[in-house]
Amino acid sequence: MEKKYNKVLLAYSGGLDTSIIIPWLKDHYGCEVIAVAADVGQEAELDGLEEKAIKTGASKLYIEDLKDELVNDVIFPSLKAGAVYEGKYLLGTAFARPIIGKRLVEIAKKEHVDAIVHGCTGKGNDQVRFELAIKAFAPTMPIIAPWRIWELKSRDEEIDYAISKNVPIKLTRETNYSKDKNLWHLSHEGLDLEDPANEPQYNKEGFLEMGVSPEQAPDKPTYITIGFEKGIPVSLNGEKMDGVTLIQKLNKLGGENGIGLADIVENRLVGMKSRGVYETPGGTILYEAHDILETICVDKETQHFKQQVALKFADILYNGQWYTPLREALSAFVDETEKNCTGEVKLKLYKGNVINAGVTSPYTLYDEETASFGEDDNYNQNDSAGFINLFGLPIKVKAMLDEKRGMNK
């Protein structure tokens, strides 16, 4: 017998999936539906959301402002770690899921609901990210994922269902890109992008929402200076500001200069390859600035090992394992490496490029006298001969023995 639910909590965005889930839940279970929308910086997408949720059948809607938590608890720790998935993806969607899952549990306990519901498909990564976060704070909470059990099998069928239930939707069958927007990024998937042979329509009016293409960017560069304290960005052009405001301002500057576009075929957690186009203007600038600062503030061995940690950190975040002992341990390591990562980075923004225009730090490890091609008192160039003899000894010995055995012919 199918389990009965009297009251459920829905992770609600107001998009197609979660909009039709409300009437579907009421039809299928006859239950009360409480909706929760997380404000993670999607701006206009939140307009009219409460009215829409109530009209669609929800008993109430929580709109939770999670922007500060998103930036300070997830984005900045990941920035300090240098976490980038598969070399290109700056983890915009993955950043938001842990804190949304955590807040869902907090409200679910407050409202004494019987289950938490999400609108993720059975093919994507977000189902894993949401559910792992929920399990971390409510390990026995039932979870309902309609995409795994309902009769709707495609976007077209969802649109038909929405029409039949008088659910207002803004998209059409022809403009039905699947999008995810937050303070950090905007993703585009579906339609013509499902074929990797198709070039994204960057210059088509309305395709890009956070900026312009490099071709449409100004012919004049924009110079900016970002200040960091212990690996965290704290100022822009000498003005101190909170993380949310800083990212918003960099999004504007980066977007105007065609920065932050990424066309990626990524390996999803569930195994398949998926193509997406991402707009991450401010994030691209911050990652480049942080990398530049680390080149003078972090010693060689730590920097090289930290690059390995960054790969694992990105995998952990991408796979929804944020609330785990390993991620916490890696964050502790990263914090230690960032103690002296304080300084300023000057950048030139020009037609999609983020160009290093100078870096300074009170803790710099770069010594001009030692590095100079000129004469100095810190480095005896004659010492290099002995170093090379020792460093190359294994190569020399193998070559000598191979020669004796006649293996060098």
Phi, psi and omega per residue, in radians:
M1 nan 2.369 -3.132
E2 -1.215 2.441 -3.095
K3 -1.169 2.522 3.132
K4 -1.719 2.491 3.102
Y5 -2.257 2.310 3.115
N6 -1.633 -0.602 -3.111
K7 -2.550 2.265 -3.140
V8 -2.260 2.784 3.111
L9 -1.988 2.206 -3.085
L10 -1.920 2.242 2.952
A11 -1.260 1.936 -2.892
Y12 -2.063 2.267 3.085
S13 -1.991 -0.314 -3.048
G14 1.520 -0.015 3.062
G15 -1.332 -3.077 -3.062
L16 -1.021 -0.879 -3.052
D17 -1.035 -0.987 -3.045
T18 -1.265 -0.415 3.111
S19 -1.171 -0.739 -3.130
I20 -1.441 -0.275 3.110
I21 -1.150 -0.579 -3.121
I22 -1.047 -0.968 3.105
P23 -1.138 -0.558 3.119
W24 -1.114 -0.742 3.120
L25 -1.107 -0.750 -3.124
K26 -1.158 -0.675 3.094
D27 -1.212 -0.716 -3.000
H28 -1.392 -0.702 -3.060
Y29 -2.007 -0.260 -3.078
G30 1.127 0.548 -3.006
C31 -1.822 2.819 2.977
E32 -1.299 2.434 -3.134
V33 -2.087 2.051 3.018
I34 -1.781 2.216 -3.085
A35 -1.784 2.552 3.094
V36 -2.276 2.119 3.056
A37 -1.940 2.295 3.126
A38 -1.686 2.176 3.041
D39 -1.508 1.731 3.102
V40 -1.979 0.433 3.046
G41 1.746 0.327 -3.128
Q42 -1.429 -0.024 2.960
E43 0.997 -1.982 -2.979
A44 -1.057 -0.378 3.141
E45 -1.092 -0.325 -3.140
L46 -1.518 -0.205 -3.113
D47 -1.094 2.262 3.102
G48 1.229 0.209 -3.036
L49 -1.193 -0.688 -3.105
E50 -1.133 -0.785 3.127
E51 -1.060 -0.733 -3.136
K52 -1.139 -0.766 -3.115
A53 -1.093 -0.755 -3.122
I54 -1.172 -0.764 3.139
K55 -1.111 -0.542 -3.109
T56 -1.391 -0.241 3.058
G57 2.237 -0.044 3.108
A58 -1.273 2.563 3.122
S59 -1.388 -0.486 3.089
K60 -2.848 2.862 3.093
L61 -2.317 2.199 2.940
Y62 -1.602 2.309 2.961
I63 -2.012 1.913 -3.010
E64 -1.808 2.126 3.123
D65 -1.415 1.869 -3.086
L66 -2.008 0.278 -3.039
K67 -1.113 -0.833 -3.139
D68 -1.082 -0.740 3.128
E69 -1.123 -0.713 3.106
L70 -1.002 -0.840 -3.067
V71 -1.241 -0.901 -2.991
N72 -1.377 -0.537 -3.063
D73 -1.661 -0.390 -3.068
V74 -2.191 -0.956 -3.027
I75 -1.125 -0.911 -3.075
F76 -1.157 -0.696 3.021
P77 -1.040 -0.615 3.133
S78 -1.304 -0.640 3.051
L79 -1.058 -0.798 3.120
K80 -1.058 -0.606 3.134
A81 -1.321 -0.325 -3.072
G82 1.314 0.487 -3.039
A83 -1.266 2.038 3.061
V84 -2.365 2.220 -3.091
Y85 -1.479 2.180 3.100
E86 0.917 0.624 2.983
G87 1.405 -0.188 -3.047
K88 -2.404 -0.561 -2.994
Y89 -1.457 2.098 -3.103
L90 -1.549 0.337 2.814
L91 1.171 0.484 -3.059
G92 -0.979 -0.873 3.134
T93 -1.179 -0.754 -3.100
A94 -1.089 -0.581 3.138
F95 -0.991 -0.751 -2.963
A96 -1.382 -0.438 -2.969
R97 -1.134 -0.725 -3.109
P98 -1.045 -0.794 -3.085
I99 -1.254 -0.532 3.064
I100 -1.156 -0.798 3.122
G101 -1.029 -0.733 3.127
K102 -1.085 -0.796 -3.134
R103 -1.176 -0.597 3.062
L104 -0.994 -0.770 -3.134
V105 -1.124 -0.745 -3.139
E106 -1.030 -0.760 3.138
I107 -1.284 -0.646 3.118
A108 -1.028 -0.728 3.118
K109 -1.194 -0.677 3.115
K110 -1.110 -0.690 -3.079
E111 -1.570 -0.096 3.134
H112 0.970 0.861 -3.125
V113 -1.425 2.863 -3.130
D114 -1.591 -0.324 -3.114
A115 -2.865 2.775 3.013
I116 -1.922 2.404 -3.072
V117 -2.074 2.431 3.006
H118 -2.293 2.816 -3.075
G119 -1.816 0.346 -3.118
C120 -1.280 2.546 3.092
T121 -1.333 2.898 3.111
G122 -1.403 0.010 3.138
K123 -1.788 -0.284 -2.936
G124 -1.691 3.124 3.126
N125 -1.461 -0.518 -2.988
D126 -1.131 -0.528 3.085
Q127 -1.021 -0.690 3.130
V128 -1.225 -0.789 -3.089
R129 -1.080 -0.818 3.122
F130 -1.091 -0.846 -3.000
E131 -1.238 -0.572 3.071
L132 -1.188 -0.650 3.085
A133 -1.152 -0.720 3.108
I134 -1.098 -0.770 -3.138
K135 -1.110 -0.515 -3.129
A136 -1.176 -0.479 -3.073
F137 -2.059 -0.269 3.080
A138 -2.535 1.296 -2.968
P139 -1.059 -0.370 -3.111
T140 -1.892 0.112 -3.109
M141 -1.211 2.180 3.045
P142 -1.109 2.513 -3.138
I143 -2.175 2.275 3.103
I144 -1.903 2.198 3.099
A145 -2.145 1.590 -3.033
P146 -0.934 -0.594 -3.109
W147 -1.036 -0.389 -3.135
R148 -1.478 -0.295 -2.968
I149 -2.242 -0.319 -3.062
W150 -1.439 3.054 -3.039
E151 -1.496 -0.156 -3.121
L152 -1.407 2.261 -3.025
K153 -2.112 0.001 -3.094
S154 -2.706 2.926 3.081
R155 -1.100 -0.713 3.129
D156 -1.047 -0.729 3.113
E157 -1.169 -0.590 3.065
E158 -1.108 -0.757 3.132
I159 -1.101 -0.739 3.090
D160 -1.044 -0.745 -3.139
Y161 -1.129 -0.732 3.128
A162 -1.047 -0.758 3.127
I163 -1.101 -0.728 -3.109
S164 -1.164 -0.446 -3.118
K165 -1.795 0.152 -3.139
N166 1.011 0.645 3.095
V167 -1.537 2.094 -3.132
P168 -1.219 2.299 3.100
I169 -2.339 2.536 -3.082
K170 -1.594 -0.428 -3.053
L171 -1.510 2.926 3.049
T172 -2.170 3.047 3.136
R173 -1.147 -0.438 -3.080
E174 -1.544 -0.376 -3.084
T175 -2.038 0.498 -2.988
N176 -1.512 0.933 2.964
Y177 -1.149 2.479 2.998
S178 -1.503 2.109 -3.052
K179 -2.179 2.628 2.986
D180 -2.368 2.131 -3.094
K181 -2.141 2.421 2.951
N182 -2.618 -3.016 -3.116
L183 -0.967 -0.570 -2.996
W184 -1.530 -0.598 -2.986
H185 -2.807 3.085 2.938
L186 -2.421 2.253 3.111
S187 -1.888 2.617 3.082
H188 -2.239 2.250 3.076
E189 -2.460 2.767 3.043
G190 1.678 -3.080 -3.121
L191 0.855 -2.268 -3.078
D192 -1.153 -0.333 -3.137
L193 -1.284 -0.244 3.132
E194 -1.199 -0.315 3.063
D195 -1.768 1.956 -3.110
P196 -1.073 -0.248 3.118
A197 -1.300 -0.292 -3.085
N198 -1.533 2.241 3.051
E199 -1.276 2.342 3.072
P200 -1.036 2.549 -3.067
Q201 -1.540 1.109 -3.059
Y202 -1.008 -0.630 -3.052
N203 -1.589 -0.010 3.097
K204 -1.314 2.306 -3.113
E205 -0.996 2.233 3.086
G206 1.629 -0.230 -3.125
F207 -1.224 -0.967 3.079
L208 -1.439 2.418 -3.114
E209 -2.048 -0.368 -3.082
M210 -1.800 -0.032 -3.139
G211 3.124 -2.743 -3.121
V212 -2.136 2.936 3.066
S213 -1.295 2.793 3.089
P214 -0.978 -0.615 3.138
E215 -1.121 -0.556 -3.081
Q216 -1.596 -0.061 -3.124
A217 -1.288 2.770 -3.126
P218 -1.065 2.692 3.103
D219 -1.425 -0.082 -3.121
K220 -1.894 2.321 -3.125
P221 -1.269 2.746 3.038
T222 -1.998 2.252 3.110
Y223 -1.784 2.375 3.091
I224 -2.413 2.774 3.058
T225 -2.259 2.191 -3.133
I226 -1.935 2.257 3.105
G227 -1.746 2.432 -3.135
F228 -2.133 2.566 2.963
E229 -2.273 2.032 -3.126
K230 0.921 0.738 3.074
G231 1.487 -0.075 -3.101
I232 -1.833 2.252 3.098
P233 -1.215 2.274 -3.041
V234 -2.251 -0.182 -3.102
S235 -2.637 2.729 3.069
L236 -2.308 2.115 -3.121
N237 0.916 0.722 3.075
G238 1.471 -0.089 -3.117
E239 -1.752 2.109 3.096
K240 -1.214 2.458 3.103
M241 -2.783 2.798 3.119
D242 -1.263 2.876 -3.043
G243 -1.085 -0.700 -3.127
V244 -1.100 -0.842 -3.138
T245 -1.090 -0.723 -3.141
L246 -1.048 -0.810 3.140
I247 -1.125 -0.722 3.123
Q248 -1.047 -0.760 -3.138
K249 -1.181 -0.683 3.116
L250 -1.214 -0.573 3.062
N251 -1.039 -0.755 -3.132
K252 -1.150 -0.860 -3.118
L253 -1.123 -0.760 3.139
G254 -1.182 -0.730 3.129
G255 -1.075 -0.714 3.141
E256 -1.126 -0.439 -3.107
N257 -1.830 0.300 3.034
G258 1.193 0.516 -3.048
I259 -1.740 2.528 2.959
G260 1.697 0.305 3.100
L261 -1.552 2.301 3.122
A262 -2.410 2.216 3.091
D263 -1.896 1.936 -2.924
I264 -2.250 2.366 2.833
V265 -1.804 1.866 -3.025
E266 -1.872 2.769 3.069
N267 -1.610 1.892 3.120
R268 -1.180 2.760 3.120
L269 -1.031 -0.645 -3.076
V270 -1.347 -0.052 2.974
G271 2.035 -0.476 -3.087
M272 -1.479 2.826 3.014
K273 -1.591 2.494 -3.102
S274 -2.410 2.426 -3.126
R275 -1.795 2.324 3.090
G276 -2.500 2.665 3.022
V277 -1.979 2.255 -3.037
Y278 -2.093 2.438 2.979
E279 -1.920 2.003 -3.136
T280 -2.433 1.173 -3.023
P281 -1.139 -0.956 -3.125
G282 -1.152 -0.694 -3.138
G283 -1.111 -0.694 3.106
T284 -1.077 -0.719 3.115
I285 -1.121 -0.796 -3.092
L286 -1.141 -0.726 3.126
Y287 -1.097 -0.737 -3.141
E288 -1.151 -0.755 3.135
A289 -1.082 -0.763 -3.136
H290 -1.129 -0.736 3.100
D291 -1.052 -0.735 -3.141
I292 -1.109 -0.777 -3.133
L293 -1.086 -0.683 -3.134
E294 -1.116 -0.480 -3.116
T295 -1.080 -0.448 3.128
I296 -1.872 -0.181 -3.038
C297 -1.896 -0.271 -3.069
V298 -2.036 2.312 -3.118
D299 -1.185 2.833 -3.007
K300 -0.976 -0.946 -3.046
E301 -1.122 -0.718 3.104
T302 -1.138 -0.740 -3.127
Q303 -1.098 -0.744 -3.133
H304 -1.191 -0.715 3.114
F305 -1.201 -0.648 3.134
K306 -1.100 -0.532 3.084
Q307 -1.121 -0.608 3.057
Q308 -1.202 -0.727 3.107
V309 -1.066 -0.673 -3.120
A310 -1.034 -0.680 3.121
L311 -1.094 -0.801 3.137
K312 -1.191 -0.695 3.128
F313 -1.039 -0.750 3.126
A314 -1.122 -0.736 3.106
D315 -1.069 -0.775 3.141
I316 -1.029 -0.821 -3.127
L317 -1.166 -0.799 3.138
Y318 -1.024 -0.656 -3.072
N319 -1.507 0.074 3.062
G320 1.395 0.338 -3.080
Q321 -1.753 0.672 -3.074
W322 -1.109 -0.783 -3.091
Y323 -1.565 1.165 -3.128
T324 -2.367 2.720 3.115
P325 -1.028 -0.646 -3.116
L326 -1.138 -0.787 3.133
R327 -1.082 -0.714 3.135
E328 -1.123 -0.680 3.123
A329 -1.172 -0.729 3.114
L330 -1.140 -0.656 3.099
S331 -1.106 -0.653 3.107
A332 -1.120 -0.707 3.080
F333 -1.101 -0.806 -3.127
V334 -1.059 -0.759 3.128
D335 -0.993 -0.685 3.124
E336 -1.134 -0.687 -3.125
T337 -1.228 -0.353 -3.034
E338 -1.693 0.062 -3.052
K339 -0.968 -0.638 -3.113
N340 -1.891 0.270 -3.126
C341 -1.524 1.204 -3.104
T342 -2.199 2.355 -3.137
G343 2.831 -2.897 -3.137
E344 -2.236 2.463 3.127
V345 -2.148 2.176 3.075
K346 -1.722 2.313 -3.078
L347 -2.227 2.593 2.992
K348 -1.903 2.101 3.109
L349 -1.729 2.126 -3.077
Y350 -2.679 1.960 3.015
K351 0.815 0.979 3.074
G352 1.529 -0.074 -3.086
N353 -1.877 2.491 3.008
V354 -1.990 1.922 -2.944
I355 -1.989 2.267 3.103
N356 -1.110 2.176 3.126
A357 -2.106 0.251 3.081
G358 2.369 2.519 -3.128
V359 -2.511 2.432 3.114
T360 -2.400 2.647 3.082
S361 -2.753 2.437 3.045
P362 -1.194 -0.232 -3.124
Y363 -1.959 0.385 -3.082
T364 -1.005 2.523 3.052
L365 -1.785 0.042 3.125
Y366 -1.537 2.113 3.113
D367 -1.988 1.972 -3.049
E368 -1.072 -0.662 -3.114
E369 -1.123 -0.740 -3.138
T370 -1.200 -0.702 -3.059
A371 -1.390 -0.262 -3.024
S372 -1.125 2.642 3.027
F373 -1.372 -0.174 3.140
G374 -1.458 -3.095 -3.121
E375 -1.279 2.475 3.103
D376 -2.623 2.929 -3.098
D377 -1.735 -0.027 -3.039
N378 -1.657 -0.307 -2.983
Y379 -2.419 2.123 3.081
N380 -1.697 1.916 -3.054
Q381 -1.129 -0.382 3.089
N382 -1.158 -0.402 3.130
D383 -1.123 -0.402 -3.046
S384 -1.165 -0.481 -3.113
A385 -1.107 -0.816 3.118
G386 -1.150 -0.676 3.110
F387 -1.053 -0.810 -3.108
I388 -1.139 -0.665 3.108
N389 -1.047 -0.765 3.137
L390 -1.279 -0.773 -3.112
F391 -1.113 -0.587 -3.116
G392 -1.653 0.092 -3.081
L393 -1.005 -0.805 3.121
P394 -1.006 -0.692 3.135
I395 -1.147 -0.764 -3.109
K396 -1.116 -0.799 -3.104
V397 -1.102 -0.783 3.134
K398 -1.061 -0.762 -3.128
A399 -1.101 -0.691 3.130
M400 -1.131 -0.763 -3.130
L401 -1.208 -0.686 3.083
D402 -1.067 -0.657 3.131
E403 -1.145 -0.703 3.104
K404 -1.096 -0.657 -3.107
R405 -1.431 -0.066 -3.125
G406 1.316 0.441 -3.078
M407 -1.597 -0.043 -3.098
N408 -1.663 0.121 -3.114
K409 -1.327 nan nan
